[in-house]
Amino acid sequence: QVQLVESGGGSVQTGGSLRLSCAVSGSTFSFDAIGWCRQAPGKQRELVASMGKGDSTNYVDSVKGRFSISRDNAKNTVYLQMNSLKPEDTAVYLCYARDVFFRQFWGQGTQVTVSS
C-alpha cells in the first residue's frame, strides 16, 4: 500500500517561506509523476507543482519563480520550497503520486496559512 505523509505546513506572514515535505513509502522513482496540489475553501483542487521521472518540473503560473519542487532519492521524500508567500497561497497542500497504471495516491494534506 502506497503511503504519502506530508509535513511542514504552518502559519506565516506575507513574504515568508515554508518547506513542505512528503515522505513516500517506496522509491519516488517508481512513480511516473509526483507533486503537490492545493485546495482552498470553496475552490477547486489545483495542481501546484509536479516532477516527472526525468526530473522535469511543471508549475502553475501563479507560483513560478516562488515555489520549487525537488526530491531526495535516498530519503524517498519530495519537497516543496515556498518563498515569497502570499495570502492567496493559503490552502491545504496535498502530496500526490501517479504510477505507471495511472493510479493516483494522495497524502492527508497539510495546512498552509499566509496572513497579510
C-alpha positions in Angstrom: 0.0 0.0 0.0 1.4 3.3 -1.0 1.5 5.9 1.7 2.4 9.6 1.4 2.8 11.7 4.5 3.1 15.4 4.4 4.6 17.7 6.9 6.0 21.3 7.2 2.8 23.3 6.9 2.1 26.2 9.3 1.3 29.9 9.5 3.5 32.6 8.2 3.2 36.2 7.2 3.2 37.6 3.7 6.7 37.3 2.2 7.6 34.4 4.4 8.8 30.9 3.5 7.9 27.3 4.2 9.2 24.0 3.1 6.8 21.1 2.8 7.9 17.5 2.9 6.2 14.4 1.6 7.6 11.1 2.7 6.8 8.3 0.2 6.6 4.6 1.0 8.8 3.2 -1.7 11.1 4.9 -4.2 9.9 8.1 -5.7 11.2 6.7 -9.0 8.6 4.0 -9.0 6.1 6.7 -10.0 5.6 8.4 -13.3 4.8 11.7 -11.6 4.9 13.1 -8.2 3.9 16.5 -7.0 1.8 18.9 -5.0 -1.7 20.1 -5.3 -3.6 22.6 -3.1 -7.2 23.2 -2.2 -8.5 26.4 -0.7 -12.0 26.6 0.8 -14.7 26.9 -1.9 -12.1 26.4 -4.7 -11.2 23.5 -6.9 -8.1 21.5 -6.2 -5.2 23.0 -8.1 -2.0 21.4 -9.3 0.8 23.5 -7.9 4.0 21.7 -9.0 4.9 18.3 -10.4 8.0 16.3 -11.2 8.3 13.6 -13.8 10.7 10.6 -13.9 13.3 12.6 -15.8 13.2 15.3 -13.1 11.2 17.6 -15.5 9.2 20.1 -13.5 6.0 22.0 -14.0 4.4 24.8 -12.0 1.2 26.6 -12.1 1.8 30.2 -13.3 0.9 31.8 -10.0 3.8 30.1 -8.2 6.5 30.2 -10.9 9.6 31.9 -9.5 8.5 31.4 -5.9 8.0 27.7 -5.4 10.4 24.9 -6.2 9.8 21.1 -6.2 12.7 18.7 -5.5 13.3 15.2 -4.2 15.8 13.4 -2.1 16.1 9.9 -3.6 17.9 8.5 -0.6 15.1 9.6 1.8 12.2 8.9 -0.6 11.0 12.4 0.1 9.6 15.1 -2.1 9.8 18.7 -1.1 8.1 21.9 -2.0 10.0 25.0 -1.1 7.7 28.0 -1.0 9.1 31.5 -0.9 7.6 35.0 -1.0 4.3 33.5 0.2 1.1 35.5 -0.4 -2.3 35.3 1.3 -3.7 33.7 -1.8 -1.4 30.7 -1.2 -3.4 29.8 1.8 -4.7 26.3 1.3 -4.4 22.6 2.3 -1.4 21.3 0.4 -1.6 17.6 -0.7 1.2 15.4 -2.0 0.3 13.0 -4.8 1.9 10.3 -6.8 0.8 8.6 -10.1 2.1 5.2 -11.0 2.5 3.6 -14.5 -1.1 2.4 -14.4 -2.3 6.0 -13.9 -3.4 5.3 -10.3 -3.2 8.3 -8.1 -2.2 8.2 -4.4 -2.7 11.1 -2.0 -1.4 12.2 1.3 -3.7 13.6 4.0 -2.7 17.2 3.4 -1.0 19.9 5.4 -2.4 23.4 6.1 -0.6 26.5 4.9 -1.9 29.8 6.1 -0.4 33.1 5.0 -1.5 36.2 6.8 -1.3 39.8 5.5 
